[in-house]
């Protein structure tokens, strides 16, 4: 794979190390850490990589626009949707319904983060699956930092097929993999142990008493088994659009059935004593999330409405930026298709749901203004992070880091292939972006080493899903939805061990599973 200019590698790794030190060691707030790291990245790009000043400026502006559309709009609208329910007092009904399903805190956490969070990730992605479950957990009485961390850990496996399978569709294009169903199935296999491990971690974090461990193992095996079976069938026979959605729906149903089977007599009596919620009350309370899911389904690639709606009203910005990777000017564009944009759909669902629940238009716009005002630190954090990842991409830093890792690991590369995907998500905050950055790299390493290009491309997504747990952008979503701005470092410190375990498991699967399958076939 050639040799490297190790000075370039050393310079390229500075932004990553600096961000980790500022957030995790020095406990600097997320907005300040991101802004300082952005400034350092710009200086390194210009002085260390001779990246043109004009193109550096364009990269920053391109990154800021990419942060606003769609990520920040979605974060703000996800928080707004929750605050509407608080304003109309319908969150009390939703809370009551969750506690009536089960008073067991473990079941509540698993249902909200793995089940409901996974469904939101499969439908919309881009932070909704962290922001909304975390906010509901806090309203149920869980501690804010706990709510943030479990939501981050849960928002991992589902992101592989998040936002209606966009990461896998993009990966197939980047890596030149034509059989998208095979690629989707390989991703499911690589993530399969984590479908059992992550639910167990969520349960153990909620209740760490040793006497509860057998119960946790049982529920993890049941939920993991259902998730794996449904995701495998969806991936193999339907493709990447539905595994996260159908797997999460199956998990929700399974958790609810389990809760009813193990419900104690005391719980049954308490539920009978509770004031019964009428069907109309329940429908009103859930109208907001129901409308959001309806809009997302109607505008998803599964149905034929998306393309015609995209053409009605759209806005596009085009940037001609020098790309150090190709040594040429690359035309990059950001397009917003207003009628199918996830942020807009969240806004419409929240506004219509709020009106159905009895709020006035004036009070809803006032609430939206307050939510936007409170998110200024999140705006700085996310804009700085996406801008620095944009500068690192165009100046060639990210590609240098990925190639250096491939060079250093040699024949053991498959063991570390998910780490490359994790690095991509850590830097960009997006599974899709990680696949764009490193999909081609994984395929080229596979061709150079004689491995299966599709298998190593799948490994990029497997690792990228683990990177979501510690991605500063995901942490910014968690802190903003939990009112924990300034505590990003504390959350990252708690999340890092789980992310490292996740990547280790994914690496072992990528490295050993083909060997095991080969031995079984040979045997």
PyMOL commands that set and color helices and strands:
alter all, ss='L'
color gray80, all
select helices_A, chain A and resi 6-25+30-48+53-87+91-101+105-123+128-139+144-154+157-175+180-191+194-206+210-237+243-262+265-273+279-298+305-312+342-356+361-374+376-394+397-428+431-449+453-470+472-482+488-522
alter helices_A, ss='H'
color red, helices_A
select strands_A, chain A and resi 314-323+328-337
alter strands_A, ss='S'
color yellow, strands_A
deselect
rebuild
show_as cartoon
